[in-house]
Amino acid sequence: MVLFFLILNKYEHLDEILEAFLELGIRGATVIDSVGMGRILSVDVPIFAGLRDLLPGSRPYNKTIFTLTDERNVSRIIEAVEQIVGSLDETGTGIAFSVKIDYIRGLAKEI
């Protein structure tokens, strides 16, 4: 079991991503509105205002999606996401990663 994270910069594709999750059998995910460090520093800390111009492909806001899934699903999820938003290797698309889970309680049996 892993916790899969997708920090989606192209948040206009959120609905498509969640539909793809359903098609892959992922029945639950959490979506959080998020803001990157560069945005906060460039807006809230005047000394770092120049950062805005140094962050290629950056967007003011993004969505962070996370879900618990079997480790074998990660490559399928990445493939589906990249079909929707393009390669995650492209600057400004998003970031994906997973973390192994060694303990969980309170999760529905079907996951």
Backbone bond lengths (Angstrom), bond angles and torsions (degrees), N, CA, C in turn:
res aa  C-N    CA-C-N  psi(-1)  N-CA   C-N-CA  omega(-1)  CA-C   N-CA-C  phi
1 M - - - 1.448 - - 1.522 108.56 -
2 V 1.349 115.32 136.52 1.457 120.88 177.80 1.532 109.12 -132.05
3 L 1.308 114.15 157.40 1.455 121.16 170.56 1.521 105.51 -101.93
4 F 1.324 115.90 114.12 1.458 122.25 -176.72 1.523 109.21 -97.47
5 F 1.324 116.57 129.92 1.461 122.70 179.29 1.522 109.87 -115.63
6 L 1.315 115.61 140.28 1.454 121.79 170.76 1.522 107.22 -132.67
7 I 1.330 116.20 116.14 1.458 121.33 173.19 1.516 104.76 -95.42
8 L 1.311 115.36 105.78 1.453 122.96 -169.92 1.526 110.33 -97.73
9 N 1.316 116.53 106.62 1.461 120.44 177.23 1.519 111.19 -75.29
10 K 1.311 116.73 -35.26 1.465 121.05 178.97 1.529 108.34 -88.02
11 Y 1.332 115.08 67.80 1.462 121.03 -171.16 1.523 114.02 -67.59
12 E 1.324 117.54 -10.40 1.464 119.51 175.59 1.531 111.24 -67.43
13 H 1.333 116.84 -12.00 1.465 121.89 178.75 1.532 112.85 -97.66
14 L 1.319 116.82 10.62 1.466 120.40 -175.30 1.528 112.42 -56.06
15 D 1.323 118.17 -48.49 1.467 120.57 -178.27 1.528 111.70 -59.92
16 E 1.326 116.38 -41.83 1.469 120.29 178.63 1.526 111.50 -63.58
17 I 1.319 115.81 -39.54 1.476 120.38 179.37 1.527 109.52 -63.68
18 L 1.321 116.94 -46.39 1.467 119.86 -179.03 1.529 111.12 -65.26
19 E 1.325 117.79 -35.80 1.467 120.75 174.98 1.524 110.61 -63.78
20 A 1.338 116.79 -40.36 1.469 120.64 177.59 1.526 110.41 -63.98
21 F 1.333 117.40 -38.89 1.467 120.65 176.33 1.522 109.95 -57.78
22 L 1.333 117.08 -45.87 1.464 120.33 178.91 1.524 111.54 -60.34
23 E 1.329 116.19 -43.03 1.465 120.31 178.92 1.524 111.90 -62.89
24 L 1.331 116.85 -27.37 1.466 121.32 178.40 1.528 112.02 -87.53
25 G 1.322 116.99 1.92 1.456 120.67 178.69 1.518 113.83 88.23
26 I 1.308 117.80 9.92 1.464 121.31 177.79 1.522 107.05 -87.08
27 R 1.315 115.89 113.84 1.459 121.06 -172.06 1.524 113.79 -98.35
28 G 1.323 117.05 -4.68 1.457 118.85 -179.41 1.517 111.51 -151.46
29 A 1.312 115.71 139.18 1.461 121.96 176.24 1.524 107.10 -154.16
30 T 1.291 115.90 155.88 1.453 121.70 175.83 1.522 108.02 -111.43
31 V 1.320 116.09 135.63 1.465 121.98 -179.57 1.525 107.54 -119.83
32 I 1.316 114.90 127.48 1.458 121.48 -178.96 1.525 109.02 -123.04
33 D 1.325 116.85 134.99 1.459 120.52 170.10 1.521 106.80 -70.35
34 S 1.323 116.79 132.22 1.460 119.33 -176.87 1.523 111.53 -138.59
35 V 1.312 114.24 160.91 1.459 122.47 -179.40 1.517 107.17 -134.71
36 G 1.329 116.04 133.80 1.460 120.10 179.69 1.522 112.59 -76.57
37 M 1.303 115.54 159.63 1.459 122.90 -179.17 1.530 111.88 -58.50
38 G 1.334 116.84 -40.20 1.463 120.83 -179.34 1.516 111.77 -60.12
39 R 1.315 116.68 -40.21 1.466 120.94 179.21 1.524 110.55 -64.24
40 I 1.308 117.21 -46.34 1.465 121.08 -178.76 1.522 110.75 -62.37
41 L 1.333 115.98 -47.21 1.455 119.25 -179.49 1.526 112.07 -63.61
42 S 1.317 116.82 -41.54 1.461 119.59 -175.36 1.525 112.63 -73.19
43 V 1.319 118.01 -22.48 1.458 120.91 -179.12 1.526 111.88 -99.89
44 D 1.332 115.99 -45.53 1.463 120.10 -172.33 1.526 114.55 -90.76
45 V 1.306 117.54 -18.51 1.461 120.34 -178.97 1.530 107.46 -119.90
46 P 1.316 117.48 99.35 1.467 121.34 -172.37 1.523 114.88 -52.94
47 I 1.308 117.74 -33.38 1.465 120.04 -177.94 1.529 111.78 -63.59
48 F 1.349 117.20 -22.53 1.464 121.69 -178.70 1.528 112.94 -102.75
49 A 1.334 118.10 12.87 1.466 121.66 -176.58 1.522 112.29 -56.44
50 G 1.343 118.04 -29.44 1.461 121.59 178.92 1.512 113.66 -66.58
51 L 1.314 117.99 -16.32 1.471 121.46 179.24 1.512 111.81 -60.06
52 R 1.302 117.10 -30.64 1.459 121.78 -177.47 1.523 111.37 -52.54
53 D 1.318 116.01 -39.75 1.465 120.61 -177.76 1.522 113.06 -81.78
54 L 1.323 117.45 -14.33 1.464 121.29 -176.65 1.519 113.43 -93.82
55 L 1.314 117.73 -6.19 1.464 121.57 -175.33 1.517 109.90 -102.33
56 P 1.335 117.17 91.23 1.460 119.84 -177.09 1.528 111.69 -65.75
57 G 1.322 115.26 135.71 1.456 119.89 176.34 1.514 114.51 71.73
58 S 1.318 117.67 6.79 1.459 118.83 -177.28 1.526 110.39 -74.58
59 R 1.296 114.27 150.91 1.453 121.60 177.69 1.515 107.01 -124.24
60 P 1.311 117.07 154.27 1.455 118.22 -175.92 1.526 113.81 -64.97
61 Y 1.318 116.76 -32.94 1.462 120.57 -176.70 1.524 109.24 -137.78
62 N 1.324 115.06 161.65 1.454 120.28 175.28 1.519 109.03 -148.22
63 K 1.301 115.67 178.30 1.462 122.22 176.73 1.513 107.47 -119.02
64 T 1.310 116.14 135.03 1.462 120.69 174.06 1.528 106.90 -108.19
65 I 1.327 114.51 122.28 1.460 121.65 -179.14 1.521 107.15 -113.59
66 F 1.320 117.18 132.67 1.457 117.78 172.91 1.519 110.43 -139.06
67 T 1.342 113.37 149.08 1.455 120.89 -177.16 1.525 109.92 -152.43
68 L 1.300 115.46 150.34 1.461 120.88 173.07 1.523 108.01 -87.99
69 T 1.312 115.92 135.96 1.459 119.42 -179.55 1.527 109.49 -155.47
70 D 1.296 114.81 167.49 1.462 120.52 174.01 1.528 108.68 -71.35
71 E 1.290 117.10 142.35 1.470 122.30 -178.27 1.530 111.92 -55.39
72 R 1.326 116.96 -32.00 1.474 120.76 -179.32 1.520 112.81 -67.04
73 N 1.333 117.62 -18.31 1.465 120.99 -178.76 1.527 113.55 -82.54
74 V 1.302 118.31 -15.79 1.466 120.97 -172.18 1.532 111.93 -57.88
75 S 1.308 118.10 -46.55 1.468 119.42 -178.53 1.532 110.85 -65.16
76 R 1.324 117.65 -35.00 1.462 120.83 177.33 1.523 111.08 -67.20
77 I 1.320 116.51 -38.58 1.464 120.78 178.67 1.525 109.61 -65.09
78 I 1.325 116.69 -47.32 1.466 121.22 179.89 1.530 110.05 -58.56
79 E 1.308 116.40 -45.46 1.464 120.66 179.88 1.527 111.13 -59.17
80 A 1.329 116.98 -45.18 1.461 121.22 179.95 1.527 111.07 -64.60
81 V 1.321 116.71 -43.61 1.467 121.21 179.53 1.524 110.05 -61.15
82 E 1.333 117.11 -45.86 1.462 120.44 -177.44 1.534 111.98 -68.31
83 Q 1.316 118.35 -27.11 1.471 120.08 174.32 1.521 110.75 -66.67
84 I 1.317 116.05 -27.52 1.467 120.75 -177.63 1.531 111.72 -89.22
85 V 1.328 117.70 -47.93 1.478 120.48 -172.12 1.517 114.02 -104.99
86 G 1.316 117.71 -9.78 1.458 120.99 -174.09 1.522 109.96 97.25
87 S 1.294 116.23 -179.62 1.460 121.66 -175.64 1.527 111.90 -63.65
88 L 1.311 115.78 133.77 1.462 120.16 175.19 1.527 111.64 -70.64
89 D 1.325 116.58 -10.61 1.459 120.26 175.45 1.526 112.21 -76.29
90 E 1.338 116.61 -14.76 1.466 121.48 177.55 1.525 109.45 -78.72
91 T 1.313 116.98 133.62 1.454 122.12 178.96 1.520 110.26 -59.30
92 G 1.321 116.32 135.13 1.456 121.52 175.82 1.514 115.30 87.97
93 T 1.327 117.98 1.66 1.470 120.58 -179.93 1.518 110.70 -84.22
94 G 1.311 116.38 -52.90 1.457 120.97 -179.34 1.515 110.81 159.42
95 I 1.310 114.59 -179.08 1.468 122.17 -179.59 1.517 107.62 -133.45
96 A 1.327 116.74 136.25 1.464 121.24 177.08 1.521 108.97 -128.17
97 F 1.324 115.86 141.82 1.463 120.80 174.87 1.524 108.70 -160.32
98 S 1.319 115.34 163.56 1.460 119.97 177.26 1.522 109.60 -132.41
99 V 1.320 114.50 155.65 1.454 122.28 -179.79 1.525 107.57 -130.59
100 K 1.317 116.52 130.48 1.465 119.90 179.15 1.535 110.07 -67.42
101 I 1.315 114.75 140.86 1.461 122.14 179.23 1.530 107.90 -108.33
102 D 1.325 116.70 125.30 1.459 118.36 179.82 1.529 112.65 -106.00
103 Y 1.316 117.21 -8.10 1.460 120.19 177.09 1.517 108.65 -149.53
104 I 1.328 115.62 136.99 1.456 120.94 176.52 1.524 108.60 -152.30
105 R 1.319 115.04 143.61 1.449 119.96 178.37 1.521 107.70 -146.86
106 G 1.315 116.55 143.44 1.453 121.09 177.35 1.521 113.79 90.67
107 L 1.306 116.79 10.68 1.467 121.51 -178.62 1.521 109.60 -91.75
108 A 1.330 116.74 140.89 1.466 120.99 176.96 1.516 109.54 -58.93
109 K 1.296 117.79 147.41 1.472 123.15 -175.39 1.523 114.23 -64.76
110 E 1.340 118.09 -25.46 1.456 119.88 -173.58 1.525 114.12 -73.70
111 I 1.304 119.42 -11.53 1.475 120.46 -178.74 1.464 112.36 -80.61
